Amino acid sequence: MKSKLYLLVICYLILATLMLISCGRTTTNSTTSSTTTKTSSSTSSTPNSSSSTVTIGVTATITVEKNPSGLAYNPSQGEIFVINLGHSIPQSVISDTTNTVVPSAFSGYGCNLITYDSGEKEYFVTSNSYYNGYVISATTNAQVATLTIPETESYGPSGIAYDSGKGEVFIANSYANTVKVISDSTNAVIATISVGKGPMGIAYDSGKGEIFVTNSTDGTVSVISDSTNAVVATVTVGKYPHSLAYDSGKGAIFVANGSDGTVSVISDSSNKVVATVTLPKLSQPSAVAYDSGKGAIFVANPGTNSAPGTVSVISDSTNAIVATVTVGTGPNALTYDSVKGEVFVVNSADGTVSVISDSSLK
């Protein structure tokens, strides 16, 4: 009888020990599982530690003639042609290999706008104090023709763009509220299009075969079909829209609104504003350029008084500002060099051109 009792006691003790071991294992596993879950949750909820901004700056500053007013990129020669408002002053041509000024055979008179015609390999230049414009060979940098524009509408050119699909140049006139269409084969005006009040900037949308024109007084953008030379849509944007650029990667037009410090993003599929980017305080954006290599929009902000201007860099994927670059005084025009991956910025107030490398942009 006693032996049976001892046997029961021993069995009970063994069973109790096994239960304790099992509980210990369960507790340990539960604790481990809980810790792992907490760690995983903490990691997933932590914001991306990488900064939304990148380091980008001016890599060169080039002195050009006084009062530079515009520029255009010539990929076939690897040059940037810079025009100025002076009278009978040689224009500046910059080599993008050396970032130095090379000789120019053209001396303009009040030049204020320029565009590069890749089909004819020519520059088309307008004058704000001369009743005609100029056609310049992009190979020799010498004048090869004169643009004849009716006197009543030639004074006050405010925007220019080249349409590669049609071989035409579109010139806005802020005083007449019109856009002139010039054939690059005859250098003659072939059409006049009425738009909104105070047209300023022009951009060519190669994807849609359309011309977008900012109307500064109306706060709108006119959309012109290059097949019919007729306005097919009018888009309301911000206050005093000035310049604009076509983003071929996104099928969008980025419009700089000078009076409210914003950039309106227009979808060229719907001709509607799909986003508005707010620039830093006191910004008065004056020019826009699209960087196709990085999918970025560069916006010039002249600044106030004699303070240096800035260039805001916007990602076209997020429509967010990813960098701000300090440049010279009074930046009012810029262009993108697709071969070098650089943006050239005209600083009208100090007679320089700032060169910005996009290499650090993702």
TIDREN-732027 format. One record per residue (C-alpha): residue in three letters; x, y, z. Coordinates in steps of 0.05 Angstrom, whole numbers, m for minus. Example, Ala and Ser with C-alpha at 12.3 -4.5 7.8 and 13.67 -1.06 7.14 Angstrom:
<nodes>
   residu       px       py       pz
      ALA      246      m90      156
      SER      273      m21      143
</nodes>
This chain:
<nodes>
   residu       px       py       pz
      MET        0        0        0
      LYS       56       48       18
      SER       93       32      m45
      LYS       32       50      m86
      LEU       25      115      m47
      TYR       99      132      m60
      LEU       89      116     m133
      LEU       29      164     m138
      VAL       69      219     m104
      ILE      127      210     m151
      CYS       80      212     m212
      TYR       47      274     m186
      LEU      115      309     m177
      ILE      137      290     m247
      LEU       72      315     m276
      ALA       77      381     m238
      THR      149      391     m262
      LEU      128      379     m334
      MET       72      430     m327
      LEU      119      482     m299
      ILE      169      471     m355
      SER      113      476     m406
      CYS       87      541     m375
      GLY      157      569     m375
      ARG      166      555     m449
      THR       98      585     m465
      THR      114      648     m426
      THR      181      655     m459
      ASN      153      646     m529
      SER       97      695     m514
      THR      146      747     m489
      THR      192      738     m549
      SER      134      744     m597
      SER      109      807     m563
      THR      178      839     m566
      THR      185      822     m640
      THR      118      852     m656
      LYS      134      916     m619
      THR      200      923     m655
      SER      167      912     m722
      SER      112      961     m707
      SER      163     1014     m684
      THR      203     1006     m748
      SER      144     1012     m795
      SER      117     1073     m760
      THR      183     1111     m761
      PRO      182     1165     m815
      ASN      233     1159     m871
      SER      297     1186     m841
      SER      324     1211     m907
      SER      314     1285     m916
      SER      264     1311     m967
      THR      316     1361     m991
      VAL      382     1351    m1026
      THR      447     1389    m1029
      ILE      453     1425    m1095
      GLY      490     1489    m1112
      VAL      523     1534    m1163
      THR      584     1503    m1195
      ALA      605     1564    m1237
      THR      589     1638    m1245
      ILE      603     1668    m1313
      THR      607     1742    m1327
      VAL      571     1765    m1390
      GLU      550     1832    m1420
      LYS      508     1879    m1378
      ASN      433     1871    m1373
      PRO      427     1799    m1397
      SER      354     1784    m1411
      GLY      348     1713    m1439
      LEU      385     1651    m1462
      ALA      377     1588    m1504
      TYR      412     1521    m1506
      ASN      442     1495    m1571
      PRO      456     1420    m1563
      SER      489     1413    m1631
      GLN      544     1461    m1612
      GLY      544     1452    m1537
      GLU      533     1526    m1527
      ILE      488     1574    m1489
      PHE      470     1638    m1526
      VAL      457     1696    m1479
      ILE      423     1759    m1503
      ASN      422     1828    m1470
      LEU      381     1892    m1473
      GLY      440     1936    m1491
      HIS      446     1973    m1557
      SER      497     1947    m1608
      ILE      531     1904    m1555
      PRO      560     1836    m1574
      GLN      518     1780    m1547
      SER      551     1727    m1503
      VAL      559     1655    m1524
      ILE      580     1606    m1470
      SER      614     1539    m1482
      ASP      584     1487    m1436
      THR      650     1449    m1438
      THR      693     1505    m1408
      ASN      639     1552    m1380
      THR      674     1609    m1414
      VAL      648     1662    m1463
      VAL      668     1649    m1536
      PRO      666     1702    m1591
      SER      599     1722    m1621
      ALA      591     1757    m1688
      PHE      522     1785    m1671
      SER      510     1852    m1638
      GLY      437     1863    m1622
      TYR      394     1922    m1606
      GLY      349     1915    m1544
      CYS      344     1839    m1549
      ASN      296     1810    m1498
      LEU      274     1741    m1520
      ILE      307     1681    m1553
      THR      290     1610    m1573
      TYR      330     1556    m1609
      ASP      302     1526    m1673
      SER      331     1455    m1677
      GLY      303     1443    m1746
      GLU      338     1502    m1779
      LYS      394     1506    m1727
      GLU      379     1579    m1716
      TYR      363     1626    m1660
      PHE      302     1670    m1664
      VAL      310     1735    m1625
      THR      261     1791    m1612
      SER      275     1863    m1593
      ASN      234     1906    m1546
      SER      257     1971    m1577
      TYR      263     1952    m1650
      TYR      206     1937    m1698
      ASN      239     1874    m1724
      GLY      272     1813    m1696
      TYR      333     1773    m1715
      VAL      349     1704    m1742
      ILE      419     1680    m1721
      SER      457     1620    m1747
      ALA      471     1573    m1689
      THR      534     1550    m1725
      THR      568     1617    m1738
      ASN      530     1659    m1686
      ALA      520     1712    m1739
      GLN      455     1744    m1763
      VAL      427     1711    m1826
      ALA      359     1744    m1831
      THR      312     1796    m1803
      LEU      243     1782    m1776
      THR      192     1830    m1805
      ILE      135     1841    m1757
      PRO       81     1894    m1767
      GLU      101     1956    m1728
      THR       34     1959    m1691
      GLU       47     1892    m1658
      SER      122     1884    m1657
      TYR      134     1929    m1597
      GLY      126     1893    m1532
      PRO      144     1820    m1547
      SER      138     1782    m1482
      GLY      145     1708    m1497
      ILE      174     1662    m1550
      ALA      174     1587    m1564
      TYR      194     1541    m1620
      ASP      145     1488    m1646
      SER      188     1430    m1672
      GLY      127     1394    m1699
      LYS      107     1450    m1746
      GLY      173     1486    m1756
      GLU      143     1550    m1729
      VAL      160     1603    m1678
      PHE      106     1631    m1633
      ILE      115     1702    m1605
      ALA       69     1733    m1553
      ASN       55     1808    m1553
      SER       32     1834    m1486
      TYR        7     1901    m1514
      ALA      m36     1873    m1570
      ASN      m60     1811    m1532
      THR      m40     1768    m1590
      VAL        8     1712    m1610
      LYS       44     1716    m1677
      VAL       61     1652    m1714
      ILE      124     1654    m1757
      SER      146     1602    m1808
      ASP      219     1584    m1797
      SER      226     1569    m1872
      THR      205     1638    m1895
      ASN      215     1678    m1831
      ALA      147     1710    m1845
      VAL       86     1718    m1801
      ILE       33     1667    m1824
      ALA      m20     1676    m1769
      THR      m43     1721    m1713
      ILE      m80     1691    m1654
      SER     m120     1730    m1602
      VAL     m110     1706    m1531
      GLY     m123     1735    m1461
      LYS     m100     1800    m1432
      GLY      m26     1811    m1422
      PRO        4     1748    m1453
      MET       73     1736    m1425
      GLY      104     1666    m1429
      ILE       98     1612    m1481
      ALA      114     1538    m1479
      TYR      107     1484    m1533
      ASP       75     1417    m1514
      SER      105     1367    m1562
      GLY       61     1311    m1536
      LYS       m4     1346    m1553
      GLY       18     1393    m1609
      GLU       m5     1452    m1569
      ILE       21     1520    m1547
      PHE        8     1544    m1476
      VAL        8     1620    m1464
      THR        4     1655    m1397
      ASN      m43     1715    m1394
      SER      m14     1756    m1337
      THR      m72     1805    m1329
      ASP     m127     1753    m1332
      GLY      m93     1701    m1289
      THR     m105     1648    m1342
      VAL      m68     1604    m1392
      SER      m92     1599    m1464
      VAL      m83     1532    m1499
      ILE      m72     1537    m1574
      SER      m75     1479    m1624
      ASP      m17     1484    m1672
      SER      m59     1449    m1725
      THR     m113     1503    m1727
      ASN      m78     1561    m1693
      ALA     m141     1569    m1651
      VAL     m150     1573    m1576
      VAL     m180     1507    m1553
      ALA     m181     1518    m1477
      THR     m170     1571    m1424
      VAL     m144     1550    m1355
      THR     m149     1593    m1292
      VAL      m85     1593    m1252
      GLY      m54     1638    m1199
      LYS      m42     1713    m1198
      TYR        1     1744    m1252
      PRO       24     1681    m1287
      HIS       90     1697    m1319
      SER      132     1640    m1346
      LEU      118     1567    m1357
      ALA      151     1502    m1380
      TYR      128     1436    m1409
      ASP      144     1372    m1372
      SER      146     1316    m1424
      GLY      155     1262    m1372
      LYS       90     1279    m1336
      GLY       50     1310    m1392
      ALA       43     1373    m1351
      ILE       54     1448    m1355
      PHE       86     1483    m1295
      VAL       64     1556    m1290
      ALA      101     1608    m1247
      ASN       51     1656    m1216
      GLY       91     1719    m1201
      SER       44     1755    m1153
      ASP       24     1699    m1105
      GLY       89     1659    m1103
      THR       61     1594    m1128
      VAL       69     1546    m1186
      SER        7     1517    m1219
      VAL       11     1448    m1249
      ILE      m34     1437    m1309
      SER      m48     1367    m1337
      ASP      m46     1371    m1413
      SER      m96     1313    m1416
      SER     m151     1351    m1380
      ASN     m126     1423    m1386
      LYS     m141     1431    m1312
      VAL      m98     1450    m1253
      VAL      m81     1387    m1215
      ALA      m33     1415    m1163
      THR       m7     1481    m1135
      VAL       63     1487    m1106
      THR       75     1542    m1055
      LEU      144     1573    m1060
      PRO      184     1603    m1002
      LYS      158     1668     m972
      LEU      167     1731    m1014
      SER      181     1691    m1077
      GLN      161     1724    m1142
      PRO      176     1670    m1193
      SER      197     1697    m1261
      ALA      221     1637    m1302
      VAL      214     1562    m1306
      ALA      255     1506    m1338
      TYR      245     1431    m1342
      ASP      302     1383    m1327
      SER      285     1320    m1366
      GLY      344     1281    m1338
      LYS      322     1286    m1266
      GLY      247     1299    m1273
      ALA      254     1366    m1239
      ILE      227     1437    m1249
      PHE      274     1496    m1236
      VAL      239     1561    m1217
      ALA      276     1628    m1214
      ASN      258     1676    m1158
      PRO      288     1746    m1167
      GLY      285     1765    m1094
      THR      277     1836    m1068
      ASN      320     1898    m1075
      SER      393     1880    m1083
      ALA      390     1813    m1047
      PRO      412     1751    m1085
      GLY      358     1712    m1120
      THR      343     1639    m1113
      VAL      323     1579    m1155
      SER      272     1531    m1126
      VAL      277     1458    m1149
      ILE      212     1420    m1152
      SER      206     1344    m1160
      ASP      153     1329    m1214
      SER      138     1263    m1179
      THR      116     1295    m1114
      ASN      106     1368    m1134
      ALA      147     1385    m1073
      ILE      207     1431    m1066
      VAL      270     1389    m1058
      ALA      323     1443    m1060
      THR      334     1518    m1060
      VAL      396     1547    m1093
      THR      423     1618    m1082
      VAL      445     1649    m1148
      GLY      461     1720    m1172
      THR      419     1783    m1168
      GLY      355     1786    m1208
      PRO      350     1717    m1240
      ASN      299     1723    m1296
      ALA      312     1667    m1346
      LEU      340     1597    m1346
      THR      351     1538    m1392
      TYR      369     1464    m1385
      ASP      431     1434    m1417
      SER      412     1361    m1428
      VAL      482     1338    m1446
      LYS      517     1366    m1385
      GLY      459     1358    m1337
      GLU      463     1431    m1318
      VAL      417     1491    m1312
      PHE      441     1559    m1335
      VAL      410     1619    m1299
      VAL      413     1691    m1325
      ASN      422     1742    m1269
      SER      399     1807    m1301
      ALA      419     1854    m1245
      ASP      492     1834    m1239
      GLY      509     1812    m1310
      THR      525     1740    m1294
      VAL      502     1670    m1310
      SER      499     1618    m1254
      VAL      511     1545    m1271
      ILE      475     1493    m1229
      SER      492     1419    m1234
      ASP      435     1370    m1224
      SER      481     1311    m1208
      SER      459     1306    m1136
      LEU      386     1302    m1153
      LYS      356     1232    m1150
</nodes>
